């Protein structure tokens, strides 16, 4: 849930959302653990939580405003900073998973 939206809802709605979010992270962690058996449930859960955080951050930055698109077009040096969502997410998830695996 958007932090701003969390301020404009009842405690009951916020709690319901958080419970659903926890269930989703646990399910994603379970799926990750099935596919990466080197991870115990705790570490698979950490990868799942990190996946959600990284995905949201990358999505936000990979959706430039019209002004930013114009800036990228006008200045090739800035255009180098434009993120490709899929490629960036793949790279960050590889780094996240490798780091969790390396920490054993």
MIDOSE-1310 file (N, C-alpha, C; in nm, 2 decimals, decimal comma, always signed):
residues 104
xxxx	+0,09/-0,12/+0,00/+0,00/+0,00/+0,00/+0,09/+0,12/+0,00; +0,05/+0,22/-0,08/+0,12/+0,35/-0,08/+0,12/+0,41/+0,06; +0,24/+0,46/+0,10/+0,25/+0,52/+0,24/+0,15/+0,63/+0,26; +0,12/+0,71/+0,15/+0,02/+0,81/+0,16/-0,12/+0,75/+0,19
xxxx	-0,15/+0,65/+0,11/-0,28/+0,58/+0,13/-0,30/+0,52/+0,27; -0,19/+0,48/+0,32/-0,19/+0,42/+0,46/-0,23/+0,52/+0,56; -0,22/+0,65/+0,53/-0,25/+0,75/+0,63/-0,40/+0,79/+0,61; -0,47/+0,75/+0,51/-0,60/+0,79/+0,48/-0,70/+0,67/+0,48
xxxx	-0,67/+0,57/+0,56/-0,76/+0,46/+0,57/-0,78/+0,42/+0,72; -0,88/+0,35/+0,75/-0,90/+0,31/+0,89/-0,80/+0,21/+0,94; -0,78/+0,19/+1,07/-0,69/+0,09/+1,12/-0,73/-0,05/+1,08; -0,85/-0,07/+1,07/-0,90/-0,20/+1,02/-0,86/-0,23/+0,88
xxxx	-0,88/-0,14/+0,79/-0,84/-0,16/+0,65/-0,69/-0,17/+0,64; -0,61/-0,09/+0,71/-0,47/-0,10/+0,71/-0,42/-0,23/+0,76; -0,48/-0,28/+0,87/-0,44/-0,41/+0,92/-0,47/-0,53/+0,83; -0,59/-0,52/+0,76/-0,63/-0,62/+0,66/-0,53/-0,62/+0,55
xxxx	-0,49/-0,50/+0,50/-0,39/-0,50/+0,39/-0,26/-0,56/+0,44; -0,21/-0,52/+0,55/-0,08/-0,58/+0,60/-0,09/-0,73/+0,62; -0,20/-0,78/+0,67/-0,21/-0,93/+0,68/-0,21/-0,99/+0,54; -0,27/-0,94/+0,44/-0,27/-0,99/+0,31/-0,12/-0,98/+0,25
xxxx	-0,06/-0,87/+0,28/+0,08/-0,85/+0,23/+0,17/-0,96/+0,29; +0,16/-0,98/+0,42/+0,24/-1,09/+0,49/+0,21/-1,22/+0,42; +0,09/-1,25/+0,40/+0,05/-1,38/+0,34/+0,11/-1,39/+0,20; +0,11/-1,28/+0,12/+0,17/-1,28/-0,01/+0,32/-1,30/-0,01
xxxx	+0,39/-1,24/+0,09/+0,53/-1,25/+0,10/+0,57/-1,40/+0,14; +0,49/-1,45/+0,23/+0,51/-1,59/+0,27/+0,49/-1,69/+0,16; +0,39/-1,67/+0,08/+0,37/-1,75/-0,04/+0,48/-1,74/-0,14; +0,52/-1,61/-0,17/+0,64/-1,59/-0,26/+0,76/-1,66/-0,20
xxxx	+0,78/-1,65/-0,07/+0,90/-1,71/-0,01/+0,89/-1,86/-0,02; +0,77/-1,92/-0,01/+0,76/-2,06/-0,03/+0,79/-2,10/-0,17; +0,74/-2,03/-0,27/+0,77/-2,06/-0,41/+0,92/-2,04/-0,44; +0,99/-1,94/-0,38/+1,13/-1,92/-0,40/+1,20/-2,04/-0,34
xxxx	+1,16/-2,08/-0,22/+1,23/-2,19/-0,15/+1,22/-2,32/-0,23; +1,10/-2,34/-0,30/+1,09/-2,46/-0,38/+1,19/-2,46/-0,50; +1,22/-2,34/-0,55/+1,30/-2,33/-0,67/+1,45/-2,32/-0,63; +1,48/-2,27/-0,51/+1,61/-2,26/-0,46/+1,63/-2,33/-0,33
xxxx	+1,64/-2,46/-0,34/+1,64/-2,54/-0,21/+1,76/-2,51/-0,12; +1,86/-2,44/-0,16/+1,97/-2,40/-0,07/+1,92/-2,30/+0,04; +1,80/-2,24/+0,01/+1,75/-2,14/+0,11/+1,66/-2,21/+0,21; +1,68/-2,18/+0,34/+1,58/-2,23/+0,43/+1,46/-2,13/+0,43
xxxx	+1,35/-2,16/+0,50/+1,23/-2,08/+0,49/+1,26/-1,93/+0,53; +1,34/-1,91/+0,63/+1,37/-1,77/+0,67/+1,44/-1,69/+0,56; +1,54/-1,75/+0,50/+1,61/-1,68/+0,40/+1,53/-1,67/+0,27; +1,45/-1,76/+0,24/+1,36/-1,75/+0,12/+1,26/-1,64/+0,15
xxxx	+1,21/-1,62/+0,27/+1,12/-1,51/+0,30/+1,19/-1,38/+0,29; +1,32/-1,37/+0,33/+1,39/-1,25/+0,31/+1,41/-1,21/+0,17; +1,44/-1,31/+0,08/+1,45/-1,29/-0,06/+1,31/-1,24/-0,11; +1,20/-1,30/-0,07/+1,07/-1,26/-0,11/+1,04/-1,11/-0,07
xxxx	+1,07/-1,08/+0,05/+1,05/-0,94/+0,09/+1,13/-0,84/+0,01; +1,26/-0,88/-0,01/+1,35/-0,79/-0,08/+1,30/-0,78/-0,23; +1,25/-0,89/-0,28/+1,19/-0,88/-0,42/+1,08/-0,78/-0,43; +0,99/-0,78/-0,34/+0,88/-0,68/-0,34/+0,93/-0,54/-0,33
xxxx	+1,02/-0,52/-0,24/+1,08/-0,38/-0,22/+1,15/-0,33/-0,35; +1,24/-0,42/-0,40/+1,31/-0,39/-0,52/+1,22/-0,36/-0,64; +1,12/-0,45/-0,66/+1,03/-0,44/-0,77/+0,96/-0,30/-0,77; +0,91/-0,26/-0,65/+0,84/-0,14/-0,64/+0,93/-0,02/-0,67
xxxx	+1,05/-0,02/-0,62/+1,14/+0,09/-0,64/+1,18/+0,10/-0,79; +1,21/-0,01/-0,85/+1,26/-0,01/-0,99/+1,14/+0,03/-1,08; +1,02/-0,02/-1,05/+0,90/+0,02/-1,13/+0,88/+0,17/-1,13; +0,89/+0,23/-1,01/+0,88/+0,37/-0,99/+0,98/+0,45/-1,08
xxxx	+1,10/+0,41/-1,08/+1,21/+0,48/-1,15/+1,21/+0,45/-1,30; +1,15/+0,34/-1,34/+1,14/+0,30/-1,48/+1,02/+0,36/-1,55; +0,94/+0,44/-1,48/+0,83/+0,51/-1,54/+0,85/+0,66/-1,54; +0,94/+0,71/-1,62/+0,97/+0,85/-1,62/+0,85/+0,94/-1,66
xxxx	+0,85/+1,06/-1,60/+0,74/+1,16/-1,63/+0,77/+1,21/-1,77; +0,67/+1,28/-1,83/+0,70/+1,34/-1,96/+0,81/+1,44/-1,96; +0,83/+1,51/-1,85/+0,94/+1,60/-1,84/+1,08/+1,53/-1,84; +1,08/+1,42/-1,77/+1,21/+1,34/-1,76/+1,23/+1,28/-1,90
xxxx	+1,13/+1,23/-1,97/+1,15/+1,18/-2,10/+1,21/+1,28/-2,19; +1,16/+1,41/-2,18/+1,21/+1,52/-2,26/+1,36/+1,55/-2,23; +1,39/+1,54/-2,10/+1,53/+1,56/-2,05/+1,62/+1,46/-2,11; +1,57/+1,33/-2,11/+1,65/+1,22/-2,16/+1,68/+1,24/-2,31
xxxx	+1,58/+1,29/-2,38/+1,59/+1,31/-2,52/+1,68/+1,42/-2,55; +1,68/+1,53/-2,47/+1,76/+1,64/-2,49/+1,91/+1,62/-2,45; +1,93/+1,54/-2,36/+2,07/+1,52/-2,31/+2,11/+1,37/-2,31; +2,19/+1,32/-2,40/+2,22/+1,18/-2,41/+2,29/+1,13/-2,28
xxxx	+2,36/+1,22/-2,21/+2,42/+1,18/-2,08/+2,32/+1,14/-1,98; +2,21/+1,21/-1,98/+2,10/+1,17/-1,88/+2,03/+1,05/-1,93; +2,02/+1,03/-2,06/+1,95/+0,91/-2,11/+2,01/+0,78/-2,07; +2,14/+0,79/-2,04/+2,21/+0,67/-1,99/+2,16/+0,62/-1,85
xxxx	+2,09/+0,71/-1,78/+2,03/+0,68/-1,65/+1,89/+0,62/-1,66; +1,83/+0,61/-1,78/+1,70/+0,56/-1,79/+1,70/+0,41/-1,76; +1,61/+0,36/-1,68/+1,61/+0,22/-1,64/+1,52/+0,14/-1,73; +1,56/+0,02/-1,78/+1,48/-0,07/-1,84/+1,43/-0,16/-1,72
xxxx	+1,30/-0,16/-1,70/+1,24/-0,23/-1,59/+1,28/-0,38/-1,58; +1,26/-0,46/-1,69/+1,29/-0,60/-1,69/+1,44/-0,63/-1,66; +1,52/-0,56/-1,74/+1,67/-0,59/-1,72/+1,72/-0,55/-1,59; +1,67/-0,43/-1,54/+1,72/-0,39/-1,41/+1,67/-0,48/-1,30
xxxx	+1,54/-0,52/-1,30/+1,48/-0,61/-1,20/+1,56/-0,74/-1,20; +1,58/-0,79/-1,32/+1,65/-0,92/-1,33/+1,79/-0,91/-1,26; +1,86/-0,80/-1,29/+2,00/-0,79/-1,23/+1,99/-0,77/-1,08; +1,90/-0,69/-1,03/+1,89/-0,67/-0,89/+1,85/-0,80/-0,81
xxxx	+1,76/-0,87/-0,87/+1,72/-1,00/-0,81/+1,83/-1,10/-0,81; +1,91/-1,10/-0,91/+2,03/-1,19/-0,91/+2,12/-1,15/-0,80; +2,15/-1,02/-0,79/+2,24/-0,97/-0,68/+2,18/-1,01/-0,54; +2,05/-0,98/-0,52/+1,98/-1,01/-0,40/+2,00/-1,16/-0,36
xxxx	+1,96/-1,25/-0,46/+1,97/-1,39/-0,43/+2,11/-1,44/-0,41; +2,21/-1,39/-0,49/+2,35/-1,42/-0,47/+2,40/-1,38/-0,33; +2,36/-1,26/-0,29/+2,40/-1,21/-0,16/+2,34/-1,30/-0,05; +2,22/-1,33/-0,06/+2,16/-1,42/+0,05/+2,22/-1,56/+0,05
xxxx	+2,25/-1,61/-0,07/+2,31/-1,74/-0,07/+2,45/-1,74/-0,02; +2,52/-1,63/-0,05/+2,66/-1,62/-0,01/+2,67/-1,60/+0,15; +2,57/-1,54/+0,21/+2,58/-1,52/+0,35/+2,55/-1,65/+0,43; +2,50/-1,75/+0,35/+2,48/-1,89/+0,41/+2,40/-1,89/+0,53
